[in-house]
């Protein structure tokens, strides 16, 4: 017998369904110039053994059940205490039964939803990773087991023998599938850095060339999709490859433990994707109770590691050919090296292609690698956007020249998160990544990955300094001096290793008047230059980057601006010690009695849910316009009356999404950007709106590299939440002109069965007679069929209509 449930509504849970990394190419700034060893368009992995044989990933949503134990018989106490896990330290006794139904037939409320998402991948990695994923809403019903015969558990440190059991039943909700290149998604945070072979782990001496510490289990399937043999826990491929003086195509044979199957299935685990850095938010309540009496909104993020251990969100089936293809380019034999490639299923259930390298053991290339990376260590941050791959000056149609990115995001860090401090007395938020903007006065700890991009260990511990730098509402311009947060230290780092370092606790700060503020949180490694490095941080004023090394598309004056000071950069060219991530701090609301503290019997609520409880009112977030960072200041704010901004083909630009709200909203909301309509276009970015202020000045940014000329219509969709409001969409026009080379597309995007995007042309919509903000529409229907939208060819402006749909 079970009692009345507590319901957790989880929104915008991000997970990966495929990660296919780019092979470990390499280019670097050495001895006053870029040395390009292997970073070019000829070095890639192709999922499929030809350009037409595809890799298919099918994701089916199913309900899930999980059994746990608690010292309490009443799940209602989880609400009054503000804690979404009944007993954070208790051990699961396993799932005792399964409902076994599919999403599409579970109940009337979900029967109309599509239960399967299928993605077909034919593209190859080219200077980026292929990433498939999904952004998903779920409901979790937690029932107390009142009759516990047969469900007894042994005692543990936190729960004596005879604890009460509970059932978790997970019901999938709406899904937004995403497929594209890794650098397009701000939540995708792999440990490796594209184009830097030293950021990959060293080849293992045992168990296959590529270490797979997150190796998971999969089930081979026969032609009919039925289980074939027992589950398997081993890579399907893990082999060594040489790169040197010849060009060749290497076939990667796959075996899943059978000779008659090229398909596998796995369960996608909750919040287990190592490459995903995204907080999780939820609302907790009791069905039938009045709102405000038992509902608690945990929009600042909560800790799911103990709450829902063992919970799965869907099943994933992958079908492929019996082999993959890796195209290996010719490189200078004196710079050759070995790399390993592994195809396996991770513990999150994600099929992954990963790598490791052997840089100092090759017969021909060892001397060059040891000479450049074996004399000094190199504490480094993962600055994945520091360089761009451009078309070679001597070979206009060949993507193979490295240049410095002139935009400020060249110092943006991969492997960075803002979280709640560890606090055993507050398990709801202890260590949880923020999933909503912190408010003035909230405690924040920053975690950053520190690498050693060299072949020898650091000779001593490395200092890690943190600073908060205020920037304007657009998130573009520095408005004040760096504010020190404090210093941490990381111990000795081994060759090609990485360690996560936490900052001292920071009290979230707003403006002098207590208002909202955007910050760049900077990290500086070894600021006193106490360790000799391959790439030092401080320059001497004469070793800054020459104009000839900077991408002219992103720096018209041939100079780099320091994102930390807003002044012309004086740091050593090639430095990898300074980087930042952004955070928005919102003004604290007027003091009120929140829902959790007003609940009867909630004596511990304020202690347990401090800094996590947010208002349950709907804020009414909506898109209000756009912006583009160009040579024209007028392009920073684009609306229905603005001229269409001009971008250059094959050159990387920064675009802005602007949003407003009826009242301040702390929710982090994902914004998906398509080149063309969401139904037929190409997904080019997934960025995050880090809270929205009522003054309409909130922005999110993304990078865009158009590959065809003409007018492109970018559809920008902000995903709604229960407390922020429904989904909203706007269409932004940009005019792309030919530019004679420039930055490469950096593609690695995966097709999703739709058109390849780039659907608009200058002939259809001349920029001279159109405006930048074209129209808005309901994402649930084709945008040009929404009632009230008039589409007239020849450049007449689309009549502006706004239609919203509630998040399901």
GIMORA-V178728 format. One record per pair of residues at least 24 apart in sequence whose ideal C-beta (glycine too) atoms are under 7 Angstrom apart, sorted by the first residue. I is the first residue (numbers start at 0). GAP is how many residues later the second one is. Records with the same first field share a line. If there is no record, write none. Layout:
BEGIN
I=GAP, GAP
END
This chain:
BEGIN
0=145, 146
1=141, 142, 143, 144, 165
2=72, 140, 141, 143
3=282
4=70, 136, 137, 138, 282
5=69, 70, 72, 73, 136, 278, 280
6=132, 134, 278, 280
7=76, 132, 134, 274, 276
8=130, 273, 274, 713
9=127, 128, 130, 270, 272
10=126, 270, 710, 711, 796
11=123, 125, 658, 707, 709
12=123, 125, 267
13=119, 121, 173, 262, 264
14=118, 119, 121, 253, 258, 261, 298, 333
15=115, 116, 117, 257, 259, 260, 334
16=40, 42, 115, 116, 117, 299, 333
17=39, 112, 113, 114, 332, 333
18=110, 112, 256, 331, 333
19=25, 27, 105, 109, 110, 333
20=108, 171, 332, 333, 334
21=103, 105, 106, 107, 172, 726
22=303, 316, 332
23=173, 176, 315, 331, 333
24=170, 172
25=169, 170, 171
26=168, 375
28=544, 545
29=342
33=368, 515
35=364, 366
36=294, 298
37=205, 291, 293
38=156, 350, 363
39=289, 359, 360
40=85, 357, 358, 359
41=205, 285, 287
42=284, 285, 286
43=80, 81, 82, 283
44=79, 80, 279, 281, 308
45=78, 278, 279, 281
46=74, 273, 277
47=74, 273
48=202, 272, 274, 275, 276
50=71
51=70
52=268
53=66, 67, 68
54=66, 265
55=62, 64, 263
56=62, 75, 259, 261
57=58, 60, 259
58=57, 58, 75, 255, 257
59=42, 55, 56, 254, 255
60=42, 54, 111, 114, 253
61=40, 41, 252, 253
62=36, 38, 40, 43, 106, 107, 108
63=106, 247, 248, 249
64=30, 32, 33, 34, 102, 103, 104
65=26, 29, 102, 242, 244, 245
66=25, 26, 27, 28, 29, 98, 100
67=24, 97, 98, 100
68=24, 84, 90, 94, 95, 96
69=93, 94, 96
70=88, 92
71=92
72=71, 73, 91
73=70
74=67, 69, 91
75=210
78=205, 206, 207, 215, 217, 520
79=519, 521, 522, 525
80=523, 524, 527
81=214, 346, 514, 523, 526, 527, 531
82=344, 345, 525
83=198, 200, 214, 218, 223, 344
84=221, 222, 342
85=80
86=71, 72
87=218, 339
88=67, 68, 69
89=66, 68, 69, 73
90=65
91=217, 218
92=58, 60
95=55
98=70
102=69
105=65
109=61
116=58, 60
118=58, 60, 631, 633, 634
119=631, 633
120=629, 630
121=629
122=626, 627, 628
124=623
125=621, 622
126=67, 68, 262, 617, 619, 621
127=53, 54, 55, 66, 618, 619, 620
128=52, 53, 61, 65, 619
129=618, 620
130=49, 51, 54, 57
131=47, 618
132=45
133=41, 42, 43, 44
134=41, 43, 535, 584
135=36, 39, 177
136=36, 37, 670, 671
137=32, 33, 34, 35, 175
138=32, 34
139=28, 30, 168
140=28
141=24, 26
142=24
167=140, 143
169=141, 143
171=141, 142
172=635
173=633, 634
175=496, 543
176=575
177=494, 505, 508
178=504, 571, 573
179=503, 504, 569, 570
180=565, 566, 567, 568
181=566
182=201, 202, 563
183=500, 501, 502
184=501
185=500, 501, 502
186=89, 90, 91, 499
187=87, 88
188=86, 88, 225, 226
189=85, 224
190=224, 258, 307
192=189, 191
193=190
194=192
195=257
196=140, 160, 162
197=175, 255, 256, 298
198=183, 252, 254
199=155, 156, 157
200=155, 295
201=154, 155, 156, 293, 294
202=135, 137, 153, 154, 155
203=152
207=27, 30, 134
208=29, 30, 31, 131, 147
209=28, 130, 131, 132, 144, 145, 146
210=145
211=130, 132
213=60, 132, 133
214=129
215=50, 129, 130, 131, 133
216=128
217=46, 47, 48, 127
218=45, 46
219=36, 37, 38, 41, 44
220=40, 42, 43, 44, 96
221=38, 39
227=30, 33
228=28, 29
231=24, 25
234=107, 108, 109
235=107, 108
236=104, 105, 106
237=102, 104
238=101, 102
239=98, 100
240=85, 87, 97, 98, 100
241=94, 96
242=85, 88, 93, 94, 96
243=87, 89, 92, 120
244=85, 88, 91
245=84
246=81, 82, 83
247=80
248=76, 78
249=76, 78
250=72, 74
251=71, 72, 74, 89, 91
252=69, 70
253=66, 68, 69, 70, 89
261=57, 58, 59, 60
262=54, 55, 56
263=54, 81
264=50, 51, 52
265=50, 79, 83
266=45, 48, 82
267=44, 45, 46, 48, 80, 81
268=43, 78, 79, 80
269=34, 38, 41, 42, 43
270=33
271=75, 76
272=75, 77
276=140, 156
278=153, 154, 155, 156, 389
279=24, 155
280=154, 155, 386
282=439
290=325
291=303
292=306
293=305
294=300, 321
295=299, 300, 313, 317
296=316, 317, 318, 319, 426
297=130, 314
298=136, 137, 315, 367, 368, 424
299=129, 134, 135, 136, 138, 311, 312, 314, 366
300=119, 128, 131, 132, 133, 134, 135
301=126, 127, 130, 310
302=124, 125, 126, 127, 128, 129
305=121
315=33
317=33
332=31
333=30, 31, 34
334=30, 33
335=26, 28, 29
336=25, 28, 32
337=24
358=96
359=95
368=86
369=85
372=81, 82, 161
373=81, 82
375=78, 156, 157, 158
376=75, 77, 79, 80, 81, 82, 154, 156
377=74, 75, 76, 155, 156, 157
378=71, 73, 79, 83, 114, 146, 147, 152, 154, 198
379=71, 73, 196, 197
380=32, 142, 144, 195, 196, 198
381=31, 32, 33, 67, 69
382=27, 28, 30, 193, 196
383=30
384=24, 25, 27
385=24
387=163, 264, 355, 356, 358
388=355, 357
389=161, 351, 352, 353, 354
390=350, 351, 353
395=345
398=345
402=146, 147, 148
403=141, 145, 146, 147, 156
404=146, 149
405=144, 145, 148, 149, 154
406=147, 247
407=153, 155
408=294
410=152, 167, 168, 169
411=167, 168, 169
412=35, 110, 166, 167, 168
414=33, 34
415=30, 31, 32, 165
416=30
417=26, 28, 165
418=26, 28
419=191
420=24, 84
424=182
425=181, 182, 184
427=180, 181, 184
428=182, 183
434=233
435=178, 230, 231, 232, 255
436=147, 148, 149, 229, 253, 254
437=70, 147
438=69, 146, 147, 149, 227
439=68, 69, 70, 74, 145, 147, 148
440=66, 67, 147
441=66, 169
442=62, 64, 168
443=62, 64
444=57, 58, 60
445=57, 75
446=53, 55
447=53, 75
448=49, 51
449=40, 48, 49, 51, 75
450=47
451=41, 42, 43, 44, 45
452=123
453=41, 80
454=40
455=39
456=35, 36, 37, 38
457=34, 35, 73
458=72
459=32, 71
460=28, 29, 30, 31
461=27, 28, 31, 63, 64, 69
462=24, 26, 63, 64
463=24, 25, 26, 37, 59, 61
464=59, 62
465=37, 55, 57
466=55
467=38, 51, 53
468=50, 51, 53, 95
469=47, 49
470=47, 48, 49
471=46
472=45, 224, 226
473=153, 162, 182, 225
474=43, 107, 224, 226
475=153
476=89
477=87, 88
481=40, 82
507=77
508=76
509=75, 77
513=73, 74
514=72
515=68, 69, 70, 71, 177
516=68
517=64, 66
518=63, 64, 66
519=43, 60, 62
520=59, 60, 62
521=42, 56, 58
522=56
523=53, 54
524=52
525=51
534=39, 40, 41
535=36, 39
536=34, 35, 38, 40, 41
537=33, 34
538=31, 32, 33
540=29
542=29, 30
543=25, 26, 29
544=28
550=192
552=95, 98, 99, 189, 190
553=98
555=75
582=107
583=106, 107
585=78, 80, 105, 107
586=77
613=52, 109
615=107
616=46
617=105, 107
618=42, 43, 44, 45, 46, 104, 105, 106
619=41, 42, 43, 105
620=38, 40, 44, 48, 71, 97, 103, 104
621=37, 38, 103, 106
622=34, 35, 36, 93, 95, 105, 107
623=34, 35, 36, 72
624=33, 148
625=29, 30, 31, 32, 106, 146, 147
626=28, 29, 31, 72
627=25, 27, 28, 106
628=24, 25
637=94, 134, 135
638=134
639=131, 133, 160
640=130
641=129, 130, 131
642=129
643=67, 89, 90, 91, 123, 126, 127, 128
644=89, 127
645=89, 91
646=59, 87, 89
647=89, 91, 94
648=57, 58, 59, 60, 87, 88, 89, 90
649=55, 57, 89, 91, 92, 93, 94, 95
650=54, 88, 91, 92
651=51, 53, 91
652=51
653=47, 49
654=46, 47, 49
655=43, 45
656=30, 42, 43, 59
657=41
658=30, 33, 39, 59
659=32, 36
660=31, 32, 33
661=32
662=31
663=29, 30
664=26, 27, 58, 59
665=25
666=24, 54, 56, 57
668=49, 50, 52, 55
669=49
670=29, 45, 46, 47
671=45
672=29, 41, 43
673=40, 41
674=37, 39, 82, 83
675=37, 79, 81, 83
676=38, 105, 106
677=37, 39, 101
678=103
679=74, 75, 79
680=34, 76, 78
681=67, 74, 75, 76
688=29
704=38, 40, 41
705=30
706=38, 51
707=28, 50
708=27, 28, 29, 53
709=26, 50, 51, 52
710=24, 49, 50, 51, 54, 56, 59
711=24, 46, 48
712=47, 61
714=68
716=62
718=88
719=86, 87
720=86
721=85
725=78, 79, 80, 81
726=52, 77, 78, 80
727=76
728=47, 48, 50
729=43, 46
730=43, 44, 45, 52
731=40, 41, 42
732=32, 37, 39, 41
734=32
763=29
764=30
765=29
768=26
769=25, 27
770=26
773=24
774=24, 25, 26
775=24, 25, 26
776=24, 26
777=25, 27
778=26
779=25
END
